Amino acid sequence: MEESEIQAVFTKQYTDRPYDRPAFWNDERYNEPVQPVVGGNWYVAAAYCAWLGQYAPGNSELPGASIRLPTEAEWERAARLGRGWVYPWGNRWDAGRANTWEGHVLRPNPVGVYPDGATPEGVHDLSGNVWEWTASLYQSYPYAADEGRNDPEAEGMRVVRGGSWGSNQRLARCAVRYRNEPDNFITNIGFRVVASL
């Protein structure tokens, strides 16, 4: 395929897609109501958090909350909570605790289908199902929050964490971090929101 043909296909993919819903909204493999939303890039995820945040101050359960994507450090803390475990449930791999390649589901499943894979605090799907966008730019460690890696206006690749239905057990470990271009619309990346009170 010539470069001009590739560019035409790429342009069509992005210009023909409606922007009032995620990229795979009408694909039955990715649009069940209780599945994580996929097909929204980092900007869509951040915009959703900002939109949701407009309604949180009126919510009696979240008065004055700021809704946003978690930072990479917050995501890892939720997955490990200082325990240093390899997976959110412990140190031994168990394919019955996460939606990864080993289970051959090959698409996102409804949140909470793997209750034994939750953290002791009850946080589900931190391993497998979908990679999750974080607020953080992909930069090398050591992690320093004050170096600008969590600046929403900064340009660069963003960190995704958790592995997905298309990842193997090695990529579903708590410590694994990966990067992606923030404008990519992908079937195996979603997001979770955090509320800062």
GULOKOL-781507 format. One record per residue (C-alpha): x, y, z; residue number from 1. Coordinates in steps of 0.001 Angstrom, whole numbers, plus 500000, padded with zeros to 6 digits. Layout:
{{X, Y, Z}, NUM}
...
# end
This chain:
{{500000, 500000, 500000}, 1}
{{501336, 503427, 499053}, 2}
{{501890, 506051, 501727}, 3}
{{499093, 508211, 500276}, 4}
{{496671, 505235, 500474}, 5}
{{497637, 504582, 504090}, 6}
{{497100, 508255, 504914}, 7}
{{493674, 508191, 503213}, 8}
{{492576, 505146, 505253}, 9}
{{493881, 506725, 508468}, 10}
{{492137, 510036, 507740}, 11}
{{488860, 508292, 506890}, 12}
{{489012, 506288, 510122}, 13}
{{489250, 509477, 512191}, 14}
{{486999, 511799, 510168}, 15}
{{484116, 509357, 509620}, 16}
{{483868, 508398, 513279}, 17}
{{481189, 510242, 515289}, 18}
{{482647, 512123, 518246}, 19}
{{479600, 511922, 520508}, 20}
{{480453, 508335, 521561}, 21}
{{483497, 506047, 521881}, 22}
{{484948, 504458, 518755}, 23}
{{483416, 500998, 519270}, 24}
{{480035, 502109, 520618}, 25}
{{478059, 500096, 518047}, 26}
{{480240, 496978, 518193}, 27}
{{478421, 494347, 520280}, 28}
{{481726, 492934, 521539}, 29}
{{482478, 496218, 523327}, 30}
{{479183, 497908, 524190}, 31}
{{477452, 495896, 526904}, 32}
{{476188, 498322, 529572}, 33}
{{478294, 496848, 532384}, 34}
{{481525, 496496, 530410}, 35}
{{484237, 499110, 530755}, 36}
{{483961, 501722, 528033}, 37}
{{486715, 501252, 525445}, 38}
{{487543, 503133, 522293}, 39}
{{487898, 506495, 523979}, 40}
{{491361, 507965, 523879}, 41}
{{493076, 509725, 526815}, 42}
{{491507, 513065, 525890}, 43}
{{488023, 511524, 525853}, 44}
{{488640, 509911, 529265}, 45}
{{489898, 513192, 530746}, 46}
{{486977, 515115, 529215}, 47}
{{484502, 512609, 530657}, 48}
{{486014, 513105, 534105}, 49}
{{485723, 516894, 533719}, 50}
{{482096, 516554, 532597}, 51}
{{481285, 514216, 535476}, 52}
{{483018, 516581, 537881}, 53}
{{480549, 519327, 536977}, 54}
{{477807, 517182, 538505}, 55}
{{479678, 515863, 541546}, 56}
{{479320, 519012, 543708}, 57}
{{475530, 518527, 543649}, 58}
{{475839, 514848, 544517}, 59}
{{475152, 514302, 548217}, 60}
{{477596, 511375, 548260}, 61}
{{480455, 513370, 546714}, 62}
{{480041, 516981, 547871}, 63}
{{482857, 519125, 546521}, 64}
{{484628, 516183, 544910}, 65}
{{487047, 516600, 542045}, 66}
{{486578, 513805, 539480}, 67}
{{489631, 512873, 537418}, 68}
{{491836, 510079, 536125}, 69}
{{494128, 508554, 538749}, 70}
{{497810, 509359, 538633}, 71}
{{500079, 506416, 537960}, 72}
{{501142, 506384, 541620}, 73}
{{497526, 506391, 542815}, 74}
{{496676, 503532, 540468}, 75}
{{499558, 501415, 541756}, 76}
{{498738, 502233, 545378}, 77}
{{495170, 501015, 544824}, 78}
{{496500, 497786, 543301}, 79}
{{499163, 497081, 545925}, 80}
{{498374, 499232, 548985}, 81}
{{501887, 498840, 550321}, 82}
{{501687, 495042, 550313}, 83}
{{504102, 494658, 547417}, 84}
{{502071, 491852, 545911}, 85}
{{502651, 490810, 542302}, 86}
{{498898, 490811, 541577}, 87}
{{496079, 492673, 543361}, 88}
{{495086, 489416, 545135}, 89}
{{498567, 488098, 546050}, 90}
{{501786, 486727, 544573}, 91}
{{500551, 483656, 542689}, 92}
{{499007, 483840, 539255}, 93}
{{495486, 482431, 538911}, 94}
{{493733, 482687, 535521}, 95}
{{490380, 482470, 537316}, 96}
{{490971, 485873, 538924}, 97}
{{491452, 488118, 535872}, 98}
{{490316, 488506, 532273}, 99}
{{493601, 487999, 530416}, 100}
{{494758, 486120, 527341}, 101}
{{494970, 482893, 529335}, 102}
{{491181, 482854, 529850}, 103}
{{490448, 483271, 526111}, 104}
{{487476, 485608, 526670}, 105}
{{489073, 487881, 524037}, 106}
{{487024, 490981, 524844}, 107}
{{486163, 493054, 527893}, 108}
{{483864, 491423, 530394}, 109}
{{481428, 493092, 532787}, 110}
{{483114, 494693, 535773}, 111}
{{483272, 492377, 538777}, 112}
{{482995, 489044, 536916}, 113}
{{486209, 487953, 538669}, 114}
{{485412, 488730, 542328}, 115}
{{488381, 486684, 543573}, 116}
{{490673, 489018, 541628}, 117}
{{489622, 492100, 543611}, 118}
{{491922, 493699, 546139}, 119}
{{491152, 493022, 549818}, 120}
{{489581, 496501, 549818}, 121}
{{487162, 495458, 547063}, 122}
{{488651, 497209, 544021}, 123}
{{487902, 495088, 540939}, 124}
{{489702, 494565, 537633}, 125}
{{493030, 496178, 538441}, 126}
{{494560, 493178, 536703}, 127}
{{493276, 492344, 533230}, 128}
{{490023, 493260, 531470}, 129}
{{491216, 496602, 530023}, 130}
{{494361, 498674, 530312}, 131}
{{493480, 501871, 532160}, 132}
{{494549, 505382, 531265}, 133}
{{496229, 507310, 534042}, 134}
{{496763, 511054, 534298}, 135}
{{500537, 510580, 534156}, 136}
{{502992, 511084, 531335}, 137}
{{505247, 508128, 530646}, 138}
{{508567, 509057, 532225}, 139}
{{511305, 507010, 533797}, 140}
{{511451, 506270, 537489}, 141}
{{512030, 507363, 540186}, 142}
{{508558, 508828, 540383}, 143}
{{508347, 512450, 541511}, 144}
{{504872, 513970, 541396}, 145}
{{506209, 517533, 541324}, 146}
{{508149, 517095, 538064}, 147}
{{505127, 517770, 535839}, 148}
{{504302, 514210, 534828}, 149}
{{500685, 514686, 535981}, 150}
{{500147, 517965, 534125}, 151}
{{496995, 517522, 532002}, 152}
{{498283, 520081, 529499}, 153}
{{501668, 518397, 528957}, 154}
{{502274, 516625, 525679}, 155}
{{503572, 513098, 525384}, 156}
{{502642, 509473, 525842}, 157}
{{500433, 508640, 528818}, 158}
{{500786, 505680, 531156}, 159}
{{498317, 502809, 531022}, 160}
{{498235, 500206, 533761}, 161}
{{496686, 496827, 534547}, 162}
{{496942, 494730, 531414}, 163}
{{493895, 493686, 529414}, 164}
{{491902, 490816, 527948}, 165}
{{494540, 490656, 525218}, 166}
{{497519, 490642, 527616}, 167}
{{499230, 487689, 529202}, 168}
{{499743, 487247, 532942}, 169}
{{503141, 488949, 532836}, 170}
{{501542, 492196, 531653}, 171}
{{498756, 491980, 534255}, 172}
{{501161, 492406, 537195}, 173}
{{500693, 495421, 539482}, 174}
{{504150, 496793, 538702}, 175}
{{503803, 496722, 534904}, 176}
{{503493, 500077, 533239}, 177}
{{502988, 500693, 529574}, 178}
{{502615, 503776, 527426}, 179}
{{500313, 504831, 524657}, 180}
{{499743, 507855, 522503}, 181}
{{496927, 509865, 524110}, 182}
{{495015, 510165, 520828}, 183}
{{494732, 506396, 520159}, 184}
{{491276, 504787, 520073}, 185}
{{491855, 501162, 521092}, 186}
{{489599, 498226, 522025}, 187}
{{491653, 497152, 525031}, 188}
{{492108, 500501, 526821}, 189}
{{489534, 502015, 529127}, 190}
{{489684, 504093, 532289}, 191}
{{488483, 504420, 535854}, 192}
{{487755, 507633, 537673}, 193}
{{488829, 508795, 541096}, 194}
{{487144, 511341, 543310}, 195}
{{489418, 513648, 545285}, 196}
{{487519, 514881, 548319}, 197}
# end
